[in-house]
Amino acid sequence: MGKQKISAVAALAVLLAITLGVCTACSSAGGSGASGGASASSASAQKQLVIGFDAKYPPYGFIAEDGSYTGFDIDLAAAVADANGWSFEAKPIDWDSRDAELESGNITCIWNGFTIEGREGRYAFSEPYMINEQVVVVRAHEGIQTLGDLAGKKVVTQATSSALEILNGLKAELTATFNGGAPLTVADYAEAFLQLDAHEADAVACDLSYAAYELSQSGDKYFMIDEPLSVEHYGVGFKLGDEQTAKVVTNTLKVLYENGTVEELCKKYEDYGISFTNWVLR
């Protein structure tokens, strides 16, 4: 075992010691916090990490060919839970109902390519771990090269998405030039790309990560406009008041970066459009 590996393991051991102390005040789903006299092992057993995710959001969360749930964020969250001795569950949710799921306690956090910008003050966020952009994808070879070329075009995006917020806010002047003066909305990005393929829409506004996935799977069928709509970051969103767990997750992610786990997961999903160069949490 090399010096760097030993250092990483030592750092993780220190983090776990801190984490177990923190988690004595944490409750599991439907349970109460550990008592002051509880052992470290019992405190660990009482902590459950249940992440809410959109099962139609590759490469961060999706359904594998064997029917299991998989994705970069799911694997990353599982690694965080394992490092802290927490039980883990990846729970698919209706993305429109994510806040209700979090408030009710059905999930511990929202962890699925979840944009921080524009949501500050509504969640207890981890520190940002991945850079993201809101971008526009069109069919290739149809003459749409710039955002200005979207004038008079039908642009579709996912309802309650960051892309929709940007189009209706920061890029409202651009949006006013679209066919109908507003973007079309659908339940998820998978449906948006189906509309693009069927020529029911001329462009899809979406997260860079999802665009990268579609581009990686489609050969030269699509073209992504070089100019992004916005630049932002992904974080893990906890219920307000649960800042302590968010901090523990942040610290664990830093250790997973140091010991090479993050890079391994990025390589695992590289063919799906994940890039290690977009990781920002050090």
N, C-alpha and C positions, 0 to 999 in steps of 0.2 A: 504493500500500500504506500503510495507516494506521499510526500509531505503535504501537497495541496489537498489530497483526499482526506488525510488525517485532520487537517485544519478545518475542512468543511464539516466532517463528522463531529468534531469537537464543538464547532459553532452550533450545529443542530442540537447537540446534547444540552448546551446551555439554554438554547431557545425552548426546548421541550420542558426544561425545569421551570422556566418562567411561565410557559403556557399552562402547565398543570396547576400552578399556583393561581393563575388568572381564572382558569376554568372551574375552580371550586365555587365560584359565584355564578357560573353559567348554568342554565337549566336545559334539560333535554326537552324534546317535544312533549308537552303535557306533563312534565315533571317539575321538581323544585330544585333549587341550588343545593350543592353539597354542603354539608355542615362543616363547621370549622375543624372538627376532629376527624374528618374523612381522610382516608389514605389517598396517596397520589393515584393508585390504580383505580379506586372507586370513583374518584373525581373524573378521571379520563373516561371511564365507562359511561358516565352520565352525560357526556357531551356528544350530540349527534349533529352532523353537518348535512342538511338536506338542501340541495341546490335546486332552484327552479330554473328551467331552461326551455327554449323553443326547440322542439325536436325536428324542425324543418329549417335549421340554420347551420348548414355545413360551412366551414369545417369546425366550427366551435361546438355544435351539438346537433346530432342527427341520428337516424336509425341505420344501423349497419345491415349488411345483406342477411346476416343470421337473425335479425330482429332485435338485437341488443342495442342499447343506447351507447353512443360513442362520440368522440369529438375532442378537440384540443382542450377546451375548457373543462370538460368532464374528467378527462385524464388528469389535468392539472389540479382540479379540486380534490380528486381522489388521492393524489399525492400529498396534498396539504393535510387532509384528514388522517392519512396513514402516518405522516410525520408527527402528528399531535396525539395519536392514539384515539382518535374519534371514530365513531361509526359513520358510515357514509351512504347517502342515497341520492341518486340523480332522478329528479322528479319532473317529467314533462308537464308543462302548463300551457294554458291558453295565454298567449302573450298579452292580450288586452286585459287580462285579469291578474296580472303579476302583482299589482299593489295589494289587491284584496287577498291574494295567497300569502303575501308577506305579513300583512297586518293580522291575519287570522292565525298565524303561526304554523300554517301548513308547510311552509318552507322557511329555512333559516336565512337564505339570501337569494338574490338574483345573480346568477353567474353564467353569462352566455353572450359574450360580445356586447356588454352593457355599457353604453356611452355615459361618461360622467358629465361632460359639458351640457349645460342647460338643465341639469337635474340636481345641482348643488342645493343643499338645504332640505332636500326631500328624502335623502337616504344617508345612512352612515356608511360612507364609501371607504374601501381600502385605498391605498395609494394607487395611482394608475400603473398598469403593468404592460399595456400594449398600445402602441400608437395606431390610430385608425383615421380614415378619411371617408367623407361622403362623396361618392363619385357617380358618374353617369355612364351607362353601358348602352350601346346601340348595336344594330345589325351592321356587320362589316360591309364595306364597299357600297354604301348608300349615300355618300357625300356629307354625312354629319361628322364634322371634325372638331368643332368647338362648341362651347356652351351657347354662343350666339346663333349657331345653326339650329338650335332647338325651337326657334320662333315658328309658331304655327304647327308644331309637332305635338303628338299625344305622349305625355310622359306619365309613367305609372310608378308607384312606390307602395311600400307596406304601410298600412294604417298604424297609427301610434308609434311610428318609427322616428329616429333622429333625422333621417332624410326628409321626412314630411315636415318636421319642425323647422329645418333649415330652409326648405323651399317656401314655407309660409312666413318665415321670419327674415333671416339674413339675405336670402335670395328672392325676396318678394317681387322685386322689379323684373327679374328673369322669369319668374313663374307667371307673371302677368302676360308674357308673350306667348305662353303655351296655347295650344288649341283648347279653347274653353276657358282660358285664363286661370286654370288651376290644375294640379296634378290629379290623375286618376288614382284611386286607392283600392287595394285588395288586401286579403287577410294575411298573406305572407309573400316573401320574395320568390318562392317557387312558382306561385301563381303569376307573379309579375313577369317572370321570364317566359312562362307559357304564353302570356299575352303578347310578348315581344316576338316570339317565334311564330305566332299566328297572325302577325301583322295587325293585331288589334291595338297595339301601342308601338310607338316609334323609339322609345327609350325607357330605360329603367334607372331610377335614382336609388342607390343602395349603399350599404357599407362596403368599403374597400375589400374587407375580408370575404364577403359573399361574392363580390365581383371577381376577385382573384380565383375563388373556387370555380365559378362558372366558366371563366376564361381557361382555367386549367383542364376542364373537362370537355371543352367544345372545339378545340382546334382553332381554326381561324374564322369561326362563325360570328364572333362578336368583336367589337372594338370598344375600348374604354377611352373616353375623352381625357386628354392629358391634364386638363385643369380641374382640380377637385372643387366640389361645392364648399367643403370645409375640412379642417384638420382637427382631430379630437383624440380622446384616449378612452380605453376600456378600463373599467374597475369592477370590483365586486360590491354590490349594493345590499347592505343590511338595513334592518329597521332602525329608525332613529332611536337612540338610546342604547344601541348595541355596538357602540364605537370600540369597545374593548376587544370584541371578537374580530372586528375589522382590522384592528391593529395587530392582533396575533396572526391573522391571515397574511397581512402585509409582510411581517417579519419572516414568516415561514417561506413565502414566495422568494424573498431575498436569499434565503439559505438554499432553496431549490435551484436558484440561478447559480449560486456559487458552486454547488456540488455537481453541476452539469445536467440535472434533471430537466430543466427548462429547454436546454439546447437539444437534448434527446427527443423531447416531445415535439419540438419544432421540426426536427428532421423527420419524425414519424409522419407528420401531416404536411410535409413540404410539397408533395404532389397535389395536395388539396388547396395550395395557395398560402400556407402559413410561412412566414419568413422570420427567422431568428433576429434579423436586423431591426425588426419592428418592436422587439422587446425593450422596454424602457426602465424597468424596475431593477435597480442595482443595490 
